């Protein structure tokens, strides 16, 4: 008999051993645990931002998936190997930038497995412990407050616009000022760069390095009307 067919037959017979109501309660408990721990509602009281929606969904699904897999496997070693074989058809890639997210995913798997095994008391106690641990970590973790980056339009006149553009880009690069767009007006002999200022003062420091360059009428104007300013060198 095909090993996958035998696996599905054994999984089907499992429903006769474990009542459907118990199976549903285990899956529901895993989904609720995943939702509570992934949302971290105490962050609202701390006036912190909630986790990203995709990470919340991933943690809820992973906790529920661990419960389903554990309930299906039970104490059968054959089912465990069958699931490993089925998992070979799935390629899973995750771009986790924060190692803490990977640790939380492992905790979700453990709590989901406890639910799938029917140890709801252990899963509840583990949820309280993990929630308290995450609360303490959020309490001592300081979020970096970064304001919106300022868009500025830099313009200057020069006889050689190509050299002028290269000079401006080189000076802006020393202060990590990102150039978003560039326009060259050969008739008016003017070059315009729309840049993004990472922090106040970085643009002025960068343009201060263009002294002695073949540029005339160098000026920069904020794009945002709320903080519009115009300076000239």
PADRENTI-779588 format. One record per residue: residue in one letter; x, y, z of N, C-alpha, C in turn. Coordinates in steps of 0.2 Angstrom, whole numbers, padded with zeros to 4 digits, always signed. Layout:
# residues N
AXYZXYZXYZ ...
***
This chain:
# residues 233
X+0004-0006+0000+0000+0000+0000+0004+0006+0000 X+0002+0011-0003+0006+0018-0004+0006+0021+0003 X+0013+0023+0005+0013+0025+0012+0009+0031+0014 X+0008+0036+0009+0004+0041+0010-0003+0040+0011 X-0006+0035+0007-0012+0032+0008-0014+0029+0015 X-0009+0025+0017-0009+0022+0024-0009+0028+0029 X-0005+0033+0028-0005+0039+0033-0012+0042+0033 X-0015+0043+0027-0022+0047+0028-0027+0042+0031 X-0026+0036+0029-0031+0031+0032-0030+0031+0040 X-0024+0031+0042-0023+0031+0050-0025+0037+0053 X-0024+0043+0049-0027+0049+0052-0034+0050+0052 X-0038+0046+0047-0045+0046+0047-0047+0042+0053 X-0044+0036+0054-0046+0032+0060-0045+0035+0067 X-0041+0041+0067-0039+0044+0073-0045+0048+0075 X-0050+0050+0071-0056+0054+0073-0060+0049+0077 X-0060+0043+0076-0064+0038+0080-0062+0037+0087 X-0055+0039+0088-0052+0038+0094-0053+0044+0098 X-0051+0050+0095-0052+0057+0099-0059+0060+0096 X-0063+0062+0101-0069+0065+0099-0068+0071+0095 X-0073+0072+0090-0072+0079+0086-0073+0085+0091 X-0077+0085+0096-0077+0090+0100-0071+0092+0104 X-0067+0087+0106-0061+0088+0109-0056+0090+0104 X-0056+0088+0098-0051+0090+0093-0052+0098+0091 X-0059+0099+0091-0060+0106+0089-0058+0111+0095 X-0059+0109+0101-0057+0113+0107-0050+0114+0107 X-0046+0109+0105-0039+0109+0105-0036+0114+0100 X-0039+0114+0094-0038+0118+0088-0039+0126+0090 X-0045+0127+0093-0048+0133+0095-0043+0136+0100 X-0041+0132+0105-0037+0135+0110-0030+0137+0107 X-0027+0133+0103-0021+0135+0099-0022+0141+0096 X-0027+0142+0092-0028+0148+0088-0029+0154+0093 X-0032+0154+0099-0033+0159+0103-0026+0161+0107 X-0022+0156+0108-0016+0157+0111-0011+0161+0107 X-0012+0158+0100-0007+0162+0095-0010+0169+0094 X-0016+0170+0094-0019+0177+0093-0017+0182+0099 X-0017+0179+0105-0016+0183+0111-0008+0185+0111 X-0004+0180+0110+0003+0181+0111+0006+0185+0105 X+0003+0184+0099+0005+0188+0093+0003+0195+0093 X-0003+0197+0096-0005+0203+0096-0002+0208+0101 X+0000+0205+0107+0002+0208+0113-0002+0214+0114 X-0008+0213+0117-0012+0219+0118-0010+0224+0123 X-0005+0222+0128-0003+0226+0133+0001+0232+0130 X+0003+0231+0123+0007+0236+0120+0003+0243+0119 X-0004+0242+0119-0008+0248+0118-0008+0252+0124 X-0007+0249+0130-0007+0252+0136+0000+0256+0137 X+0005+0253+0134+0012+0256+0134+0012+0261+0128 X+0007+0262+0124+0007+0266+0118+0013+0264+0114 X+0014+0258+0113+0018+0255+0108+0015+0253+0102 X+0018+0252+0096+0015+0250+0090+0014+0242+0091 X+0009+0240+0088+0008+0232+0088+0012+0229+0082 X+0013+0223+0083+0018+0219+0078+0014+0220+0071 X+0018+0218+0066+0016+0218+0059+0010+0213+0058 X+0006+0215+0053+0000+0210+0052+0002+0203+0050 X+0007+0203+0045+0009+0197+0042+0013+0193+0048 X+0016+0196+0053+0019+0192+0058+0014+0189+0063 X+0009+0193+0064+0003+0191+0068+0000+0185+0065 X-0002+0185+0059-0005+0180+0055-0001+0173+0055 X+0006+0174+0054+0011+0169+0054+0011+0165+0060 X+0011+0169+0066+0011+0166+0072+0005+0162+0074 X-0001+0165+0072-0007+0161+0074-0008+0155+0070 X-0006+0155+0063-0006+0149+0059-0001+0144+0061 X+0005+0146+0063+0010+0141+0066+0008+0138+0072 X+0005+0141+0077+0002+0138+0083-0003+0133+0081 X-0008+0135+0077-0013+0131+0075-0011+0125+0071 X-0006+0126+0067-0003+0120+0063+0001+0115+0068 X+0004+0118+0073+0008+0113+0077+0002+0109+0081 X-0003+0112+0083-0008+0108+0086-0011+0103+0082 X-0013+0104+0076-0015+0100+0071-0011+0094+0070 X-0004+0095+0069+0001+0090+0068+0002+0086+0074 X+0002+0089+0080+0003+0085+0086-0003+0080+0087 X-0009+0083+0085-0015+0079+0086-0016+0073+0081 X-0013+0074+0075-0013+0069+0070-0008+0064+0072 X-0002+0066+0074+0003+0061+0075+0001+0057+0081 X-0001+0060+0087-0002+0056+0093+0004+0052+0095 X+0004+0046+0097+0009+0042+0099+0012+0037+0093 X+0010+0039+0087+0012+0034+0082+0018+0037+0078 X+0024+0033+0078+0030+0035+0075+0029+0034+0067 X+0025+0030+0065+0024+0030+0058+0020+0036+0055 X+0016+0039+0059+0013+0045+0057+0018+0051+0057 X+0022+0051+0062+0028+0056+0062+0032+0056+0056 X+0034+0050+0054+0038+0049+0047+0034+0051+0041 X+0027+0050+0041+0023+0051+0036+0022+0059+0035 X+0022+0062+0041+0022+0070+0040+0028+0073+0038 X+0034+0070+0040+0040+0072+0037+0041+0071+0030 X+0038+0065+0027+0038+0064+0020+0033+0069+0016 X+0028+0071+0019+0023+0076+0016+0026+0083+0016 X+0030+0084+0022+0033+0091+0022+0039+0092+0017 X+0041+0086+0014+0046+0087+0009+0044+0090+0003 X+0037+0090+0002+0035+0094-0004+0034+0101-0003 X+0035+0104+0003+0034+0111+0004+0041+0114+0005 X+0042+0119+0002+0048+0123+0003+0046+0130+0007 X+0049+0130+0013+0048+0136+0017+0054+0140+0018 X+0052+0146+0016+0058+0152+0017+0055+0157+0021 X+0059+0160+0025+0056+0165+0030+0062+0170+0030 X+0060+0176+0029+0065+0182+0030+0064+0186+0036 X+0066+0182+0042+0065+0185+0048+0071+0190+0049 X+0070+0196+0050+0075+0201+0051+0077+0202+0059 X+0072+0200+0063+0073+0201+0070+0074+0194+0073 X+0079+0192+0076+0080+0185+0079+0075+0184+0085 X+0072+0189+0088+0067+0188+0093+0060+0185+0090 X+0059+0187+0083+0053+0184+0080+0054+0176+0079 X+0060+0174+0078+0061+0167+0077+0060+0163+0084 X+0062+0166+0089+0061+0163+0096+0054+0163+0097 X+0050+0168+0096+0043+0168+0097+0040+0162+0093 X+0042+0161+0087+0039+0156+0083+0040+0149+0086 X+0046+0148+0089+0047+0142+0092+0043+0141+0098 X+0042+0146+0102+0037+0146+0108+0030+0144+0105 X+0028+0147+0100+0021+0146+0097+0021+0138+0095 X+0026+0136+0092+0026+0129+0091+0025+0124+0097 X+0029+0126+0102+0028+0122+0108+0021+0122+0111 X+0018+0128+0112+0011+0129+0114+0006+0126+0110 X+0007+0126+0103+0002+0123+0099+0003+0115+0100 X+0009+0113+0101+0010+0105+0102+0006+0103+0108 X+0007+0108+0114+0003+0106+0120-0004+0106+0119 X-0007+0110+0115-0014+0110+0114-0016+0104+0110 X-0012+0102+0105-0014+0097+0101-0013+0090+0104 X-0009+0090+0109-0008+0084+0114-0014+0083+0119 X-0018+0089+0120-0023+0089+0124-0021+0091+0131 X-0015+0094+0132-0013+0097+0138-0015+0104+0139 X-0021+0105+0139-0023+0112+0139-0021+0116+0145 X-0021+0113+0151-0018+0116+0157-0011+0118+0156 X-0007+0114+0153+0000+0115+0152+0001+0121+0147 X-0004+0121+0142-0003+0126+0137-0005+0133+0140 X-0011+0133+0144-0013+0139+0148-0007+0142+0152 X-0004+0137+0156+0001+0140+0160+0007+0142+0156 X+0009+0139+0151+0014+0141+0147+0012+0148+0143 X+0006+0149+0142+0004+0155+0139+0005+0161+0144 X+0003+0160+0150+0004+0165+0155+0011+0167+0156 X+0015+0162+0156+0022+0163+0157+0025+0167+0151 X+0024+0165+0145+0027+0168+0139+0024+0175+0139 X+0017+0176+0140+0015+0183+0140+0018+0188+0145 X+0019+0185+0151+0023+0189+0156+0030+0190+0154 X+0033+0186+0151+0040+0187+0148+0040+0192+0143 X+0036+0191+0138+0035+0196+0133+0034+0203+0135 X+0029+0204+0141+0028+0210+0144+0034+0213+0147 X+0038+0209+0150+0044+0212+0153+0049+0214+0148 X+0050+0210+0143+0054+0212+0137+0052+0219+0134 X+0045+0219+0133+0043+0225+0130+0043+0231+0134 X+0043+0230+0141+0044+0235+0146+0051+0239+0146 X+0056+0234+0145+0063+0237+0145+0065+0238+0138 X+0061+0237+0133+0064+0238+0126+0061+0245+0124 X+0066+0249+0122+0065+0256+0120+0064+0256+0112 X+0059+0258+0110+0058+0259+0102+0061+0265+0100 X+0065+0265+0095+0068+0271+0092+0063+0275+0088 X+0062+0281+0090+0057+0286+0087+0061+0289+0081 X+0058+0288+0076+0061+0290+0069+0056+0294+0066 X+0057+0301+0065+0052+0305+0062+0053+0304+0054 X+0048+0307+0051+0048+0306+0043+0054+0310+0040 X+0057+0307+0035+0063+0310+0032+0060+0316+0028 X+0064+0321+0028+0062+0327+0024+0064+0327+0017 X+0060+0329+0013+0061+0329+0005+0063+0336+0004 X+0069+0337+0000+0071+0344-0001+0073+0344-0009 X+0072+0350-0012+0074+0351-0019+0080+0355-0019 X+0085+0353-0021+0092+0356-0022+0093+0358-0029 X+0094+0365-0030+0095+0367-0037+0101+0372-0037 X+0104+0372-0043+0110+0376-0044+0111+0377-0052 X+0115+0382-0054+0117+0383-0060+0124+0382-0062 X+0126+0380-0068+0133+0378-0069+0133+0378-0077 X+0139+0379-0079+0141+0379-0086+0141+0372-0089 X+0144+0367-0085+0144+0360-0086+0140+0357-0081 X+0134+0355-0084+0129+0352-0079+0131+0345-0077 X+0134+0341-0081+0136+0334-0080+0141+0334-0074 X+0146+0339-0074+0151+0340-0069+0147+0342-0062 X+0142+0347-0063+0139+0349-0057+0135+0344-0054 X+0132+0340-0058+0128+0334-0055+0132+0329-0051 X+0138+0328-0054+0143+0323-0051+0145+0326-0044 X+0147+0333-0044+0149+0336-0038+0144+0336-0033 X+0138+0337-0035+0132+0337-0029+0131+0330-0027 X+0131+0325-0031+0130+0318-0029+0136+0316-0024 X+0142+0318-0026+0148+0316-0022+0147+0319-0015 X+0145+0326-0015+0145+0329-0008+0139+0326-0004 X+0133+0325-0007+0128+0322-0004+0129+0315-0001 X+0133+0311-0005+0134+0305-0002+0139+0304+0004 X+0142+0309+0005+0147+0310+0011+0142+0310+0018 X+0136+0313+0017+0132+0313+0023+0126+0309+0022 X+0126+0304+0018+0121+0299+0017+0114+0302+0015 X+0114+0307+0011+0108+0311+0009+0107+0307+0002 X+0101+0304+0002+0099+0300-0004+0096+0304-0009 X+0098+0303-0015+0095+0307-0021+0089+0303-0024 X+0083+0306-0024+0078+0303-0027+0076+0304-0034 X+0078+0310-0037+0077+0311-0044+0082+0317-0046 X+0083+0317-0052+0087+0322-0055+0085+0325-0061 X+0085+0331-0062+0083+0335-0069+0088+0340-0071 X+0090+0339-0077+0095+0344-0080+0091+0348-0085 X+0092+0355-0084+0089+0360-0089+0095+0363-0093 X+0096+0360-0099+0102+0362-0103+0101+0369-0105 X+0095+0371-0107+0094+0378-0109+0095+0383-0104 X+0092+0382-0098+0093+0387-0092+0100+0385-0089 X+0103+0380-0091+0110+0378-0087+0108+0377-0080 X+0103+0373-0078+0102+0372-0071+0101+0365-0070 X+0103+0363-0064+0102+0356-0062+0098+0356-0055 X+0093+0351-0055+0089+0350-0049+0089+0343-0047 X+0090+0342-0040+0090+0336-0037+0085+0336-0032 X+0081+0331-0032+0076+0330-0026+0079+0325-0021 X+0081+0327-0015+0084+0323-0011+0080+0321-0004 X+0082+0316-0001+0079+0315+0006+0084+0316+0011 X+0083+0320+0016+0087+0322+0021+0086+0317+0027 X+0091+0313+0029+0090+0308+0034+0089+0311+0041 X+0093+0317+0042+0092+0321+0049+0093+0328+0048 X+0090+0332+0052+0091+0339+0051+0099+0341+0051 X+0101+0346+0046+0107+0348+0046+0112+0344+0042 X+0110+0338+0040+0115+0334+0036+0115+0337+0029 X+0110+0340+0026+0110+0342+0019+0115+0349+0019 X+0114+0353+0024+0118+0359+0024+0125+0357+0025 X+0127+0352+0029+0134+0350+0030+0136+0347+0023 X+0132+0343+0020+0135+0341+0013+0136+0346+0008 X+0131+0351+0008+0132+0356+0003+0137+0361+0004 X+0139+0361+0011+0145+0365+0013+0151+0363+0010 X+0152+0357+0008+0158+0354+0005+0159+0356-0003 X+0154+0359-0006+0154+0361-0013+0157+0368-0014 X+0160+0371-0008+0163+0377-0009+0169+0377-0014 X+0170+0381-0019+0175+0381-0024+0173+0377-0030 X+0167+0374-0030+0165+0370-0036+0162+0375-0041 X+0162+0373-0047+0159+0378-0052+0151+0378-0052 X+0148+0380-0046+0141+0381-0045+0139+0388-0044 X+0133+0390-0046+0131+0397-0045+0124+0396-0043 X+0122+0400-0038+0115+0401-0035+0113+0394-0032 X+0117+0391-0028+0115+0385-0025+0110+0386-0020 X+0105+0383-0020+0099+0384-0015+0095+0377-0014 X+0092+0377-0008+0088+0371-0007+0082+0373-0004 X+0076+0370-0006+0069+0371-0003+0066+0365-0001 X+0063+0365+0005+0059+0359+0007+0053+0358+0003 X+0052+0352+0002+0046+0350-0003+0040+0351+0001 X+0040+0349+0008+0034+0349+0012+0032+0356+0013 X+0025+0358+0012+0023+0365+0013+0023+0367+0020 X+0022+0362+0025+0022+0363+0032+0028+0366+0035 X+0034+0364+0032+0040+0366+0035+0045+0369+0029 X+0041+0372+0025+0045+0375+0019+0050+0380+0021 X+0056+0380+0018+0061+0384+0020+0065+0385+0013 X+0069+0390+0013+0073+0391+0007+0079+0395+0009 X+0085+0391+0008+0091+0394+0010+0096+0395+0003 X+0100+0399+0004+0105+0400-0002+0112+0401+0000 X+0116+0398-0004+0123+0398-0002+0126+0403-0008 
***
